[in-house]
Amino acid sequence: MVIAQNKMGVTSFFEKEKLLISSYTAGEVDSDLVIEHLRKLIDFYKKNEILKSVVDVSEVLGSFAKIMAFLESDYYPVAIKNGLKVQAYVASDELIIKNLSLRLEMMASMFNVKSNVFKTRAEAENWVKKIKL
């Protein structure tokens, strides 16, 4: 079920696995649209238990470092409170995105969320689904 969608990305919820899968659109990042998308996810987290998440930024170009402060102050506190335990990121080998994904992985671990970065969405989804909570 699609729970959030705009020009920057789409997120679906898989209730059986309590899993969110977010895929961000190819092209230059628009920080305002990403934050708009994340606000919709925060609203969904407030009403649902979500244990796992996959975030695919492999086709995004440029830096979305501005979003990091929002993630730390707004997104992760709500996500953690509502059950998030595991998060996988999908990143390209493009230097900025790879660097940012590693920073996101470190941030997730600051919030005690088990995380990892993968090159393909299939790898990320398999890893997330295999983790027993």
TORGUKOL-404286 format. One record per residue (C-alpha): residue in three letters; x, y, z. Coordinates in steps of 0.25 Angstrom, whole numbers, plus 5000, padded with zeros to 4 digits. Layout:
% TORGUKOL-404286
ALAXYZ...
% end
This chain:
% TORGUKOL-404286
MET500050005000VAL500650144996ILE500650235008ALA501450355003GLN501750404989ASN502250524982LYS503150564971MET504350524979GLY503950394984VAL502950284987THR502850205000SER502050075002PHE501649995014PHE501649845015GLU500849815027LYS501149665029GLU502649705030LYS502349835037LEU503349895026LEU503450025019ILE504150035005SER504450175000SER504950194986TYR505450334982THR505350384968ALA506550394959GLY507150524957GLU507550644965VAL507050644979ASP506050744984SER506250754999ASP504850825001LEU504150714994VAL504950605002ILE504550675015GLU503150685010HIS503150535008LEU503850505021ARG502750585028LYS501750485022LEU502550365027ILE502550425041ASP501050445041PHE500950295037TYR501950255048LYS501050325058LYS499950235055ASN500650095052GLU501650005057ILE502849995047LEU504049915050LYS504849915037SER505150005026VAL505850015012VAL506250145006ASP506750144992VAL507450274988SER508350204977GLU507750284966VAL507850424973LEU508850524969GLY509550624977SER509550644992PHE508350645002ALA509250675014LYS508250785018ILE507250675021MET508150615032ALA507750715042PHE506250685040LEU506550535041GLU507250555054SER506250645060ASP504950605055TYR504950475047TYR505750375055PRO505150415069VAL503750375064ALA504150255056ILE504950195068LYS503750225077ASN502850145068GLY503750025066LEU504850045056LYS505949945058VAL506549915045GLN506850005033ALA507549985020TYR508050085010VAL508250064995ALA509350154989SER510050164976ASP511550174975GLU511450324972LEU512350384983ILE511350484989ILE510250384990LYS511150274996ASN511750375006LEU510350425010SER509850275011LEU510950245021ARG510650365029LEU509150325029GLU509650185034MET510450255045MET509250335049ALA508350215050SER509350145058MET509350265068PHE507850235070ASN508150085072VAL507550045058LYS508249935052SER508649985038ASN509449955026VAL509750005012PHE509549924999LYS509749944984THR508449884980ARG507049884985ALA506849734985GLU508049724994ALA507549825004GLU506149765004ASN506749625006TRP507649665017VAL506449745024LYS505449625023LYS506449525028ILE506749605042LYS505949535053LEU505449635064
% end
